[in-house]
Amino acid sequence: MSAKEIARGAEAIVYETRIAGIKVILKLRNPKAYRVAELDMQLRSSRTKKEAKIMSRALAHGIRAPMLVGVGRASICMEKVDGKLMKDVRISARTAASAGALLGALHNAGISHGDFTPANIIIEGSGRLCIIDFGLSEITSGPEEKALDILLMKRQLAKRLYGGFTRAYARTASGSAETLRRLEGIEERGRYQSRALE
């Protein structure tokens, strides 16, 4: 089985390969030499299980994410989703609104993504959005984590697109008013810290 490396992060390397002639993505969490080997394996295994569990939860709630093919001790094999990363295209108002609705659905499922940016959203040929990379995700009902998801996207979107994104989010997510209030608080804390450093 030949595999082509397509991404490398701090925790994992991502490959594209084929199983029984079908394109799949293989995410491998690599060992860290600075950690005790037994502890390293425990950490990689627990993080892999958590990521797969959250992906399964998203799928069970009807959220478009890659279908799981298999899970190993430190590896996840999943469907290869065809399309373009949102970060690589000119983002339309429709796409920004779809991203807001996608995040709202994710939050309704009790999931904070942890890295909700255009780099982790695939636009399929139909225009449907697929969320990828659940490595930093958490199961949570807390507004703080949800607000941080919004903040990450806000920093990536043009101002003209952000309004449509938040309106779609507010229409979709239950408890959106509290989350958006928490976002204002987070931004205010950031401004205060910036002023304190001046």
Phi and psi in degrees as a GROMACS rama.xvg file:
@    title "Ramachandran Plot"
@    xaxis  label "Phi"
@    yaxis  label "Psi"
@TYPE xy
-93.4326  144.089  SER-2
-132.022  140.106  ALA-3
-109.932  123.937  LYS-4
-70.0154  129.846  GLU-5
-119.701  -15.5206  ILE-6
-159.778  149.961  ALA-7
-138.804  124.394  ARG-8
-120.281  -174.394  GLY-9
-65.4415  -32.3744  ALA-10
-104.842  -27.5459  GLU-11
-147.425  160.156  ALA-12
-114.809  137.875  ILE-13
-113.099  131.308  VAL-14
-121.07  153.144  TYR-15
-107.879  131.978  GLU-16
-149.157  -170.88  THR-17
-129.392  140.67  ARG-18
-126.855  121.657  ILE-19
52.5572  37.7298  ALA-20
81.6063  -0.726993  GLY-21
-103.017  133.389  ILE-22
-67.7884  131.688  LYS-23
-137.353  164.339  VAL-24
-110.229  133.737  ILE-25
-118.496  119.663  LEU-26
-107.288  118.645  LYS-27
-113.849  122.57  LEU-28
-84.6531  116.393  ARG-29
-85.8002  150.463  ASN-30
-64.8279  149.489  PRO-31
-108.721  119.632  LYS-32
-64.1184  -25.0904  ALA-33
-80.0182  -7.4388  TYR-34
-102.401  150.701  ARG-35
-59.2693  133.495  VAL-36
-54.1795  -43.5861  ALA-37
-66.2942  -43.8839  GLU-38
-64.8518  -40.3598  LEU-39
-58.6686  -45.5692  ASP-40
-65.4274  -39.5197  MET-41
-61.8099  -44.9265  GLN-42
-64.1877  -47.2437  LEU-43
-63.6008  -40.012  ARG-44
-66.9275  -44.8713  SER-45
-67.504  -38.1643  SER-46
-68.4973  -36.5982  ARG-47
-66.2864  -45.6384  THR-48
-61.2817  -42.4625  LYS-49
-63.4344  -44.815  LYS-50
-61.2586  -44.7342  GLU-51
-64.6375  -38.7434  ALA-52
-63.3053  -42.5385  LYS-53
-69.0968  -39.1728  ILE-54
-59.7636  -44.0886  MET-55
-62.1233  -39.1755  SER-56
-63.4928  -43.9741  ARG-57
-60.21  -47.7368  ALA-58
-60.694  -41.1803  LEU-59
-63.5753  -25.4661  ALA-60
-92.8435  12.144  HIS-61
78.3055  16.1626  GLY-62
-87.5221  134.109  ILE-63
-73.356  113.494  ARG-64
-145.412  164.606  ALA-65
-62.5668  137.877  PRO-66
-70.4615  137.404  MET-67
-76.2808  135.735  LEU-68
-102.782  -40.034  VAL-69
-169.759  157.32  GLY-70
-131.445  126.335  VAL-71
-105.752  -171.019  GLY-72
-61.584  -39.6484  ARG-73
-137.33  31.1924  ALA-74
-145.502  148.288  SER-75
-128.39  128.188  ILE-76
-108.211  129.801  CYS-77
-142.794  166.856  MET-78
-56.1276  139.574  GLU-79
-86.1325  115.611  LYS-80
-92.4819  122.666  VAL-81
-84.9284  139.656  ASP-82
152.656  -167.787  GLY-83
-117.318  143.616  LYS-84
-66.44  140.678  LEU-85
-57.6021  -30.8429  MET-86
-70.6361  -17.5596  LYS-87
-98.8086  5.42654  ASP-88
-125.647  165.925  VAL-89
-77.4684  114.404  ARG-90
-75.6931  125.985  ILE-91
-90.4364  165.632  SER-92
-60.9594  -37.4586  ALA-93
-64.5028  -43.1693  ARG-94
-65.6269  -41.7099  THR-95
-61.2024  -42.8925  ALA-96
-65.692  -39.4224  ALA-97
-62.9514  -36.8603  SER-98
-65.5399  -38.1749  ALA-99
-63.8291  -42.1497  GLY-100
-66.6696  -38.1956  ALA-101
-62.2337  -44.035  LEU-102
-65.9631  -39.3711  LEU-103
-59.426  -43.0884  GLY-104
-64.7339  -39.834  ALA-105
-61.5806  -45.0743  LEU-106
-67.2247  -34.9818  HIS-107
-63.6393  -26.9458  ASN-108
-83.1852  1.21875  ALA-109
79.2982  27.806  GLY-110
-119.956  129.282  ILE-111
-103.395  133.143  SER-112
-75.3072  -41.276  HIS-113
90.0552  -18.2908  GLY-114
-151.942  50.9388  ASP-115
-81.2238  88.8654  PHE-116
-133.855  168.218  THR-117
-60.0466  -18.3275  PRO-118
-72.7468  -15.8027  ALA-119
-117.598  23.9014  ASN-120
-128.714  125.635  ILE-121
-100.493  131.797  ILE-122
-95.6205  111.073  ILE-123
-75.1088  167.803  GLU-124
-56.2863  -31.6375  GLY-125
-75.8387  -10.5038  SER-126
95.2846  -8.24286  GLY-127
-69.8868  144.67  ARG-128
-97.9013  140.072  LEU-129
-123.124  126.262  CYS-130
-90.0876  134.069  ILE-131
-124.968  172.089  ILE-132
58.9587  83.7651  ASP-133
-95.4057  21.1768  PHE-134
-61.6738  -27.5387  GLY-135
-108.082  9.69418  LEU-136
-75.0518  156.708  SER-137
-138.905  151.111  GLU-138
-86.0893  119.117  ILE-139
-158.047  154.042  THR-140
-115.191  4.30975  SER-141
-75.2282  137.295  GLY-142
-68.5408  -25.23  PRO-143
-62.5256  -51.2775  GLU-144
-64.1927  -38.8001  GLU-145
-66.0252  -41.517  LYS-146
-63.1263  -35.481  ALA-147
-66.0668  -34.617  LEU-148
-59.1266  -45.0997  ASP-149
-64.7906  -43.2499  ILE-150
-60.0502  -40.6583  LEU-151
-59.8268  -43.4849  LEU-152
-71.0424  -36.9206  MET-153
-57.8054  -38.0632  LYS-154
-70.2372  -15.7969  ARG-155
-102.37  -21.8018  GLN-156
-94.4831  145.61  LEU-157
-64.0079  150.611  ALA-158
-55.091  -38.7804  LYS-159
-65.4766  -21.9133  ARG-160
-95.823  -25.3851  LEU-161
-64.4167  -37.2849  TYR-162
-59.0824  -45.5148  GLY-163
-65.2588  -36.2813  GLY-164
-60.9885  -49.5004  PHE-165
-71.3341  -33.1525  THR-166
-64.5143  -42.448  ARG-167
-66.531  -38.0049  ALA-168
-61.9854  -46.6636  TYR-169
-63.2601  -35.2108  ALA-170
-69.6179  -29.3449  ARG-171
-94.7162  -43.9308  THR-172
-84.1638  128.1  ALA-173
-75.4712  142.167  SER-174
75.5178  18.9939  GLY-175
-64.8  -32.744  SER-176
-62.1283  -42.4624  ALA-177
-65.9833  -40.7974  GLU-178
-64.3071  -42.5647  THR-179
-68.942  -32.7578  LEU-180
-65.1952  -41.0148  ARG-181
-64.2099  -35.8505  ARG-182
-59.3936  -44.3937  LEU-183
-59.3597  -40.8032  GLU-184
-64.4398  -40.8121  GLY-185
-63.7442  -43.3583  ILE-186
-67.1183  -36.6317  GLU-187
-65.6566  -40.3858  GLU-188
-60.7772  -41.0439  ARG-189
-63.1173  -41.5461  GLY-190
-66.2552  -39.0087  ARG-191
-63.8643  -44.4391  TYR-192
-63.7512  -38.3104  GLN-193
-64.1221  -43.0256  SER-194
-64.9396  -37.3864  ARG-195
-65.7396  -28.0482  ALA-196
-83.4283  -14.2936  LEU-197
